[in-house]
Amino acid sequence: MKRLVITWVLAVGLFGLAGIAGAEQTGKPFVNVSATPDKLDLGTATLFTDTYDVPAALTVKVEANCMHGPIMISVTKLKRRQGGSISPERIFVKTPATGGFVTMARPVAISKPTIGSHTIVLDLRVQTQFLDPAGEYTGTLILTIMPPA
């Protein structure tokens, strides 16, 4: 069995006069992003399956009072402390904006440009292989807000 654990880190691209600010500063543009849970357990794969969907999805909450570009997601390689890894090509994400599972070999747009606050639910899938060593894997999800076009 393989135990997969991933944590996320939030990387926010600042643009123009917009920046990360508290909601109390309503006169200035702001974009605030948070994700829950802060640690994501991707579950346990068995010998008889080659993909594993995360039973509990990651929720990204965006609070904004201005126009912002798409939100992108990328992932680092999932590494096992004793050796072995799962590359981003075998990690997939699905949101309403992707229209199905998409490999994270490259950054993936998980939302469209929009104004205001919204929530994005991410479903993740990991493709395991028979030769992947069992154990706990760790990696980082990176969320980036792009400037509006």
C-alpha positions as CSV (number, residue, x, y, z in Angstrom):
1,M,0.0,0.0,0.0
2,K,1.1,3.5,-0.6
3,R,0.4,6.4,1.7
4,L,0.3,9.8,0.1
5,V,0.3,13.1,1.9
6,I,0.6,16.5,0.4
7,T,0.7,20.0,1.9
8,W,0.0,23.1,0.0
9,V,1.7,26.5,-0.1
10,L,0.0,29.6,-1.4
11,A,1.9,31.7,-3.9
12,V,0.1,34.8,-4.9
13,G,1.2,37.0,-7.8
14,L,0.6,40.7,-7.1
15,F,-0.5,43.0,-9.9
16,G,-0.8,46.7,-10.3
17,L,-2.1,48.4,-7.2
18,A,-3.9,45.3,-6.1
19,G,-2.3,43.4,-3.2
20,I,-3.2,41.2,-0.3
21,A,-5.0,43.3,2.3
22,G,-7.5,42.8,5.0
23,A,-11.2,43.1,4.2
24,E,-11.4,46.2,6.4
25,Q,-9.6,48.2,3.7
26,T,-12.5,48.5,1.4
27,G,-11.1,51.6,-0.4
28,K,-8.1,49.7,-1.8
29,P,-8.3,46.7,-4.1
30,F,-7.5,43.3,-2.5
31,V,-7.3,39.7,-3.3
32,N,-7.1,37.2,-0.4
33,V,-6.8,33.4,-1.0
34,S,-7.1,30.6,1.5
35,A,-7.3,26.8,1.1
36,T,-8.7,24.1,3.4
37,P,-7.6,21.8,4.7
38,D,-4.0,22.9,5.1
39,K,-2.8,19.3,4.9
40,L,-4.3,16.9,2.4
41,D,-4.2,13.2,2.8
42,L,-4.4,11.6,-0.7
43,G,-5.3,8.2,0.8
44,T,-3.9,4.7,0.3
45,A,-3.5,3.1,-3.1
46,T,-3.9,-0.7,-3.3
47,L,-2.1,-3.1,-5.6
48,F,-5.2,-3.5,-7.7
49,T,-5.7,0.1,-8.7
50,D,-3.5,2.4,-10.8
51,T,-5.3,5.7,-9.9
52,Y,-6.6,7.0,-6.7
53,D,-9.0,9.9,-6.3
54,V,-8.8,12.0,-3.2
55,P,-11.8,11.2,-1.0
56,A,-11.9,14.8,0.4
57,A,-11.4,17.6,-2.0
58,L,-9.4,20.8,-1.4
59,T,-11.5,24.0,-1.2
60,V,-9.9,27.3,-2.3
61,K,-11.7,30.4,-1.1
62,V,-11.0,33.7,-2.9
63,E,-12.0,37.0,-1.4
64,A,-11.6,40.0,-3.7
65,N,-13.1,43.4,-4.4
66,C,-11.4,43.8,-7.8
67,M,-10.9,42.0,-11.1
68,H,-8.2,39.3,-11.0
69,G,-6.9,36.9,-13.6
70,P,-7.2,33.1,-13.6
71,I,-5.9,31.2,-10.6
72,M,-3.3,28.6,-11.5
73,I,-2.3,25.5,-9.7
74,S,1.0,23.5,-9.9
75,V,2.6,20.8,-7.8
76,T,6.0,19.7,-6.9
77,K,7.1,16.1,-7.2
78,L,5.7,13.9,-4.4
79,K,8.8,12.5,-2.7
80,R,9.2,9.6,-0.4
81,R,11.8,10.1,2.4
82,Q,13.4,6.7,1.8
83,G,13.6,7.3,-2.0
84,G,11.1,7.2,-4.8
85,S,8.8,9.9,-6.2
86,I,5.7,10.6,-8.2
87,S,6.1,13.2,-10.9
88,P,3.5,16.0,-11.5
89,E,2.7,14.2,-14.8
90,R,0.9,11.6,-12.7
91,I,-1.0,14.1,-10.5
92,F,-4.3,15.4,-11.9
93,V,-6.7,18.1,-10.9
94,K,-10.4,18.7,-11.8
95,T,-12.5,21.8,-11.3
96,P,-15.5,23.2,-13.2
97,A,-13.0,25.3,-15.2
98,T,-10.9,22.3,-16.4
99,G,-13.8,20.2,-17.7
100,G,-12.3,17.0,-16.3
101,F,-9.1,15.7,-14.9
102,V,-6.0,17.5,-16.2
103,T,-2.4,16.5,-15.6
104,M,-0.3,19.0,-13.6
105,A,2.8,18.5,-15.7
106,R,2.4,22.2,-16.4
107,P,0.5,24.8,-14.3
108,V,-3.3,24.4,-14.7
109,A,-5.9,27.2,-14.7
110,I,-8.5,26.3,-12.1
111,S,-10.6,29.4,-12.6
112,K,-11.4,32.0,-15.1
113,P,-10.7,35.8,-14.7
114,T,-13.4,37.2,-12.4
115,I,-14.5,40.1,-10.2
116,G,-15.3,39.5,-6.5
117,S,-15.3,36.5,-4.2
118,H,-15.8,32.9,-5.1
119,T,-15.0,29.3,-4.0
120,I,-13.2,26.6,-6.1
121,V,-13.4,22.9,-5.2
122,L,-10.4,20.9,-6.4
123,D,-10.6,17.1,-6.9
124,L,-7.2,15.5,-7.2
125,R,-6.1,12.2,-8.6
126,V,-2.8,10.4,-8.3
127,Q,-1.8,7.7,-10.8
128,T,0.3,5.2,-9.0
129,Q,2.4,2.5,-10.6
130,F,3.1,-1.1,-9.4
131,L,6.8,-0.2,-8.9
132,D,6.1,2.9,-6.7
133,P,7.5,2.1,-3.3
134,A,5.0,2.1,-0.4
135,G,5.3,4.8,2.2
136,E,4.5,8.4,2.9
137,Y,5.0,10.9,0.2
138,T,5.1,14.7,0.6
139,G,4.9,17.6,-1.8
140,T,3.6,21.1,-2.3
141,L,0.6,22.5,-4.1
142,I,1.2,26.1,-5.4
143,L,-1.7,28.5,-6.1
144,T,-0.9,31.6,-8.2
145,I,-3.2,34.5,-9.0
146,M,-2.5,35.9,-12.4
147,P,-3.0,39.5,-13.3
148,P,-6.2,40.3,-15.3
149,A,-5.8,40.3,-19.1
